[in-house]
């Protein structure tokens, strides 16, 4: 585990002087933690402070440091900010603060340790030193295995000694008046918005040794009029620039000595006028959710075509009438993909037909975009096939074929039997079946008497969605005669319009 302490932007003052060196005398040590390996406890805070004392540093007592941290409600090192570190330096007369962590600690035949530490200047909260050590017992062994460290306690002593080697004894600081205050935090809300919209500016000023007499805030050349009820929190409203881009907040503060300080980039305002650009893609817009293992679901991928910070997203699947049958929504970044198994929002199977999918996005600035609709065909029904005897001669049999399917025919196989029951023809293919098929009758045993037996067929048809139709030795029937048109209601021979 590597600890990283992030501090707020440095405060600058007009009229820098030169630099001077300040000797580090008093050091505050944040807790490194206590660990027990086997039956052996290890207090790393004590080990660090002992090494610092041996290096002629004075240590702020832990109970004094803890009292200050409790007062400031600081429970973890990563909650320390610039203002708190400066207050610590003033309240405890600390020149520097030591922070760190133990990442790895293990005993056994090959003990291991990884530890890191940082020293922070309590005058301006800058980082003045950092180091990390990571050892195992075998790191000290020669080719013959001589020198290996078997004791975890011994390995810890070596690691801590090496960790603190090279500690600075002085801090280089600017020779300038001490800053009597700190900007603890500054922010825009919202910090991402469209041009011309209003955002609220909030600035917290913390007194260290004195008060801020006057404070002004600017975005580009526009001043934000600030108000304060308690002298700590300053608030104001700004109309965002109309042009897209990043806009830093610049703050000027005058202290009781009439010294002017300037702070740059305390917060960033982002103007975004462009709707999110996104696309949806899938391999094939067809689904057959009948649990046969073939195309039971569809996976489609959303792709953000341009970097954007999303606030909310919603995916919708609607039927041909525009009714939404399935929807899902979320906040933040888009998922890697969506899967649909042909169910509606009540987790019931939808009917066969064509459905339309779209994605609706809204970014942090409130820009909204909707993708074009993408069609998805749901097909769980086997193909509908009608075979009729179109013609029967002495030598040939001709069949008429009518076929209907939502998704399209994938493959088919047809066997025709004559009136003797013998196979008269066999056909197969990929894609649609021909509308007419002809086969030659068998002549073995001579011609069959008229109307002896019946013509039959066996058929298997599969569509591209995996639905299959099977028929075994079904009789072939001639086409049904067309029915005469029924007369419309009303008087005979009179045309009646009925809408």
Residue pairs with C-beta under 8 A, 6 or more apart in sequence:
1 101
1 102
1 103
2 101
2 103
2 116
2 132
3 77
3 78
3 99
3 100
3 101
3 116
3 118
5 77
5 78
5 80
5 99
5 118
5 120
5 127
6 78
7 81
7 82
7 85
7 120
7 125
7 126
7 127
8 81
8 82
8 183
8 184
8 185
8 266
9 263
9 264
9 265
9 266
10 124
10 126
11 124
11 179
11 182
11 183
11 261
11 263
12 261
12 262
12 263
12 264
13 176
13 177
13 179
13 259
13 260
13 261
13 262
14 260
14 261
14 262
15 176
16 174
16 176
17 174
17 175
17 176
18 174
18 175
19 172
19 173
19 174
19 175
20 172
20 173
20 174
20 175
21 170
21 171
21 172
21 173
22 95
22 123
22 170
22 171
22 172
22 173
23 95
23 169
23 170
24 57
24 95
24 96
24 168
24 169
24 170
24 171
25 57
25 58
25 95
26 57
26 58
26 59
26 60
26 92
26 93
26 94
26 95
26 96
27 52
27 57
27 58
27 59
27 60
27 94
27 95
27 96
27 97
27 98
27 119
28 59
28 60
28 65
28 88
28 92
28 94
28 96
28 97
28 98
28 122
29 45
29 48
29 49
29 52
29 59
29 60
29 62
29 65
29 97
29 98
30 65
30 77
30 80
30 97
30 98
30 99
30 100
31 45
31 62
32 44
32 45
32 47
32 48
32 100
32 101
32 102
32 115
32 117
33 44
33 45
33 101
33 102
34 41
34 42
34 43
34 44
34 45
35 41
35 42
35 44
35 102
35 105
36 42
37 105
37 106
37 107
37 152
38 107
40 107
40 152
40 153
42 105
42 152
42 153
42 156
44 102
44 115
44 160
45 62
47 156
47 157
47 160
48 98
48 100
48 117
48 160
48 164
49 59
49 62
51 160
51 161
51 164
52 59
52 98
52 164
52 167
53 59
55 164
55 167
60 92
60 94
64 92
65 92
68 88
68 91
68 92
69 75
72 84
72 87
74 80
74 84
77 99
77 101
80 97
80 99
81 184
81 185
82 125
82 182
82 184
83 182
83 183
83 184
83 206
83 208
85 97
85 120
85 122
85 125
86 122
86 123
86 124
86 125
86 179
86 182
86 208
87 206
87 208
88 94
88 97
88 122
89 95
89 97
89 122
89 123
90 208
90 209
94 122
95 121
95 122
95 123
95 171
96 119
96 120
96 121
96 122
96 128
96 171
97 119
97 120
97 122
98 117
98 118
98 119
98 120
99 117
99 118
99 120
100 115
100 116
100 117
100 118
101 115
101 116
102 113
102 114
102 115
103 114
103 115
103 116
103 134
104 112
104 113
104 114
104 134
105 112
105 113
105 114
105 152
106 112
106 113
106 152
107 152
109 137
109 150
110 136
110 137
110 138
111 136
111 137
111 149
111 150
111 151
111 152
111 155
112 135
112 136
112 137
112 155
113 133
113 134
113 135
113 152
113 155
113 156
113 159
114 132
114 133
114 134
114 135
115 132
115 133
115 134
115 159
115 160
115 163
116 130
116 131
116 132
116 133
116 163
117 130
117 131
117 132
117 163
117 164
118 127
118 129
118 130
119 127
119 128
119 129
119 130
119 167
119 168
120 126
120 127
120 128
121 127
121 128
121 171
121 173
123 171
123 173
124 173
124 174
124 179
128 168
128 171
129 166
129 167
129 168
131 163
131 164
131 165
131 166
132 163
133 159
133 162
133 163
134 159
135 149
135 155
135 158
135 159
136 155
137 148
137 149
137 150
137 155
138 148
139 149
140 147
140 148
140 149
140 158
141 147
141 148
149 155
149 158
177 257
177 259
178 209
179 208
179 255
179 261
180 207
180 208
180 209
180 210
180 211
180 212
180 255
180 256
181 205
181 206
181 207
181 208
181 210
181 211
181 212
181 253
181 255
182 205
182 206
182 208
183 203
183 204
183 205
183 206
183 251
183 253
183 263
183 266
184 204
184 205
184 206
185 202
185 203
185 204
186 201
186 202
186 203
186 204
186 249
186 251
186 263
186 266
186 267
187 201
187 202
187 267
188 199
188 200
188 201
188 238
188 249
188 267
188 268
188 269
189 199
189 200
189 202
190 199
190 364
190 365
191 199
191 267
191 268
191 269
191 270
192 270
192 272
192 309
192 363
192 364
192 365
193 199
193 240
193 269
193 270
193 271
193 272
193 364
193 365
193 366
194 240
194 271
194 272
194 273
194 365
194 366
194 367
195 240
195 241
195 242
195 243
195 244
195 271
195 273
196 239
196 240
196 242
197 239
197 240
198 237
198 238
198 239
198 240
199 237
199 238
199 240
199 269
200 235
200 236
200 237
200 238
201 217
201 224
201 226
201 235
201 236
201 237
201 238
201 249
201 267
202 233
202 234
202 235
203 215
203 217
203 226
203 233
203 234
203 235
203 251
203 266
204 232
204 233
204 234
205 212
205 215
205 231
205 232
205 233
205 234
205 253
206 232
207 232
210 255
210 256
211 231
211 255
211 256
212 231
212 253
212 254
212 255
213 254
213 255
213 256
213 258
214 253
214 254
215 226
215 234
215 251
215 252
215 253
215 254
216 223
216 226
216 251
216 252
216 253
217 223
217 224
217 226
217 234
217 236
217 249
217 250
217 251
217 252
218 224
218 249
218 250
218 251
218 252
219 238
219 241
219 247
219 248
219 249
219 250
219 269
220 241
220 247
222 238
222 241
224 236
224 237
224 238
225 236
225 237
226 234
226 235
226 236
227 234
227 235
227 236
228 234
228 235
238 269
240 247
240 269
240 271
241 247
241 271
242 271
243 271
244 271
244 272
244 273
244 274
245 270
245 271
246 268
246 269
246 270
247 268
247 269
247 270
247 271
248 264
248 265
248 266
248 267
248 268
248 269
249 265
249 266
249 267
249 268
249 269
250 262
250 263
250 264
250 265
250 266
251 262
251 263
251 266
252 260
252 261
252 262
252 263
253 260
253 261
253 263
254 260
254 261
255 261
270 365
271 365
272 308
272 309
272 363
272 364
272 365
272 367
273 365
273 367
274 306
274 308
274 367
275 361
275 363
275 367
275 368
275 369
276 304
276 306
276 308
276 310
276 361
276 362
276 363
276 367
276 369
277 304
277 305
277 306
277 308
277 369
278 302
278 303
278 304
278 305
278 334
278 359
278 361
278 369
278 371
279 302
279 303
279 305
279 371
280 300
280 301
280 302
280 303
280 357
280 358
280 359
280 371
280 374
281 300
281 301
281 303
282 298
282 299
282 300
282 301
282 374
282 376
283 299
284 295
284 298
285 298
285 374
285 375
285 376
285 377
286 295
286 298
286 376
286 377
286 379
286 407
286 464
286 465
287 295
287 296
287 297
287 298
287 340
287 341
287 342
287 376
287 377
287 378
287 379
287 465
288 294
288 295
288 296
288 378
288 379
288 380
288 407
288 465
288 466
288 467
289 296
289 297
289 341
289 342
289 343
289 349
289 378
289 380
290 296
290 380
290 466
290 467
292 466
294 465
294 466
295 465
295 466
296 341
296 342
297 339
297 340
297 341
297 342
298 339
298 340
298 376
299 337
299 338
299 339
300 337
300 338
300 340
300 357
300 374
301 336
301 337
302 313
302 315
302 334
302 335
302 337
302 338
302 359
304 310
304 334
308 363
309 363
309 364
310 331
310 332
310 333
310 334
310 361
310 362
310 363
310 364
311 331
311 332
311 362
311 363
311 364
311 366
312 329
312 330
312 331
312 361
312 362
313 329
313 330
313 331
313 334
313 359
313 360
313 361
313 362
314 327
314 328
314 329
314 359
314 360
314 361
315 327
315 328
315 329
315 338
315 357
315 358
315 359
315 360
316 324
316 326
316 327
316 357
316 358
316 359
316 360
317 324
317 325
317 326
317 327
317 340
317 355
317 356
317 357
317 376
318 324
318 325
318 355
318 356
318 358
319 325
319 350
319 353
319 354
319 355
319 356
320 353
320 354
320 355
320 356
324 345
325 344
325 345
325 350
325 355
326 340
326 343
326 344
326 345
326 350
327 345
328 338
334 361
340 357
340 376
342 349
342 350
342 378
342 380
343 349
343 350
344 350
349 380
350 378
351 378
352 378
352 379
352 380
352 381
352 406
353 377
353 378
353 406
354 375
354 376
354 377
354 378
355 375
355 376
355 377
355 378
356 373
356 374
356 375
356 376
357 373
357 374
357 375
357 376
358 370
358 371
358 372
358 373
358 374
359 370
359 371
360 368
360 369
360 370
360 371
361 368
361 369
361 370
362 368
362 369
377 406
377 407
377 465
379 405
379 406
379 407
379 463
379 465
379 467
380 465
380 467
381 405
381 406
381 467
382 461
382 463
382 467
382 468
382 469
383 403
383 404
383 405
383 409
383 461
383 462
383 463
383 467
383 469
384 403
384 404
384 405
384 469
385 401
385 402
385 403
385 404
385 433
385 459
385 461
385 469
386 401
386 402
386 403
387 399
387 400
387 401
387 414
387 457
387 459
387 474
387 476
388 399
388 400
388 402
388 476
388 477
388 478
388 479
389 397
389 398
389 399
389 400
389 455
389 476
389 477
389 478
389 479
390 398
390 399
390 400
390 436
390 479
391 397
391 398
392 398
392 455
394 441
394 447
395 440
395 441
395 443
396 438
396 439
396 440
396 441
397 416
397 418
397 424
397 425
397 438
397 439
397 440
397 441
397 455
397 476
398 436
398 437
398 438
399 416
399 436
399 437
399 438
399 457
399 476
400 435
400 436
400 479
401 433
401 434
401 435
401 436
401 437
402 435
403 409
403 432
403 433
403 461
405 463
405 467
406 463
406 465
407 463
407 464
407 465
407 467
408 431
408 432
408 463
408 464
409 431
409 432
409 433
409 461
409 462
409 463
409 464
410 430
410 431
410 462
410 463
410 464
411 428
411 429
411 430
411 461
411 462
412 428
412 429
412 433
412 459
412 460
412 461
412 462
413 426
413 427
413 428
413 459
413 460
413 461
414 425
414 426
414 427
414 428
414 433
414 437
414 457
414 458
414 459
415 423
415 425
415 426
415 457
415 458
415 459
416 423
416 424
416 425
416 426
416 427
416 437
416 439
416 455
416 456
416 457
416 476
417 423
417 424
417 455
417 456
417 457
417 458
417 473
418 424
418 441
418 442
418 448
418 453
418 455
419 448
419 452
419 453
419 454
419 455
420 442
420 445
420 448
420 452
420 453
421 453
421 456
422 442
422 444
423 442
424 439
424 440
424 441
424 442
425 437
425 439
425 440
427 437
427 439
433 461
454 475
454 476
455 475
455 476
456 473
456 474
456 475
456 476
457 471
457 473
457 474
457 476
458 471
458 472
458 473
458 474
459 469
459 470
459 471
459 474
460 468
460 469
460 470
460 471
461 468
461 469
462 468
462 469
488 495
488 496
488 498
489 496
489 498
490 496
